[in-house]
Structure formats: C-alpha cells, structure tokens
Amino acid sequence: MNRFTEITGFQWDEGNLLKNPEKHGVSNSESEEIFFNEPLIVTNDQKHSEIEPRWYALGKTNESRLLFTVFTIRHDKIRIISSREMNNKERGIYENTEKNSARI
C-alpha cells in the first residue's frame, strides 16, 4: 500500500478514543504500534467502504500482541476506527505470513 509513504501520523475521533480500550482492552498506542512492525498485512475492506475507503490490518504490537485493526486514511493521517485481538482464523493467516516472510 503506497499510501503509507505520505502518512505523517494518526488521527483519533473523540468518540473512539475510549472505545477500543474499554470494549476490546486495546490501548490507542498499541493500535498505532502495528503500523511500525513487520509483517503488516493490509487489505481493502470493500464491504464497509461505501462512505470512504477503509482497510483492515493484521499486525503485532511491540509486545507481540496480535491485533486486527480497521482504519481509514484522511489526508495524511491514519484514522483508526476499531482495534481488537485477532481471532483464530486471522491469527493463522498472520502467523503463516510471518513464517513465510522469515524464510525470505
């Protein structure tokens, strides 16, 4: 995803600032960390992109916590919509990608 080369930071909606920590136990800083760690799997979320393009990412925090994060990009900022721990299917996809990227 070439759009990351133009990103200068993160933007948080006031309504979402407490949602992820309270609902999913994921701090906002953890949500941001996945964008700086490899591998990062990013896929277009066509189903929820009616109003604006959305993506979801599978990534890991600095403490190796595996997260599923939904986000959009507004101008030059990543705007995180939701972040939670990966489910078993997502974890399998991520771990397989991580294993394969370690071989390269």
Stockholm file with secondary structure:
# STOCKHOLM 1.0

chainA/1-104         MNRFTEITGFQWDEGNLLKNPEKHGVSNSESEEIFFNEPLIVTNDQKHSEIEPRWYALGKTNESRLLFTVFTIRHDKIRIISSREMNNKERGIYENTEKNSARI
#=GR chainA/1-104 SS CGGGGGCCEEECCGGGTTHIIIIICCCHHHHHHGGGSSCCEEEECGGGCSSSCCEEEEEECTTCCEEEEEEEEETTEEEEEEEEECCHHHHHHHHHHHHHHHHC
#=GC SS_cons         CGGGGGCCEEECCGGGTTHIIIIICCCHHHHHHGGGSSCCEEEECGGGCSSSCCEEEEEECTTCCEEEEEEEEETTEEEEEEEEECCHHHHHHHHHHHHHHHHC
//
